[in-house]
Amino acid sequence: MISDVAVTLDERFQRLVNPTARLEKLAEGCRWAEGPAYFPAGRYLVWS
């Protein structure tokens, strides 16, 4: 669950997140990364 791995600094943010959402690691070991950016019309994720 997201509450097991994330720290919320502003409690208002918790209203925006599903507390039972399953997290999936997309990448690791990046020295510098930009993204991700999700495009719902095409249902794809861009990571650069």
C-alpha positions in Angstrom: 0.0 0.0 0.0 1.1 3.5 -0.6 1.0 4.4 3.1 3.7 1.8 3.7 6.2 3.5 1.5 5.3 7.2 1.2 5.3 10.1 3.6 2.7 12.7 3.3 3.8 16.2 4.3 0.5 17.9 3.6 -2.6 16.0 4.9 -4.7 17.5 2.1 -2.8 15.3 -0.4 -4.3 12.1 1.2 -7.7 13.0 -0.2 -6.2 12.7 -3.7 -4.7 9.3 -3.3 -6.3 5.9 -3.0 -4.9 4.5 0.2 -5.1 0.9 -1.0 -3.4 1.7 -4.4 -0.8 -0.9 -5.4 2.5 0.7 -6.3 4.7 -0.6 -9.2 8.4 0.4 -9.4 9.0 1.7 -12.9 12.7 2.3 -12.7 15.7 2.5 -10.3 19.3 3.5 -10.3 18.7 6.6 -12.4 21.3 9.3 -11.9 18.8 11.8 -13.3 15.3 11.2 -14.7 12.4 13.3 -15.9 8.9 12.0 -15.7 6.8 10.0 -15.7 4.2 11.7 -17.8 0.9 9.8 -18.4 -1.1 10.5 -21.5 -4.7 9.2 -20.8 -5.9 9.6 -24.4 -3.3 7.2 -25.7 -3.1 5.2 -22.4 0.7 5.3 -22.3 3.4 6.5 -20.0 6.5 8.4 -21.1 9.7 8.3 -19.0 12.8 10.1 -20.1 
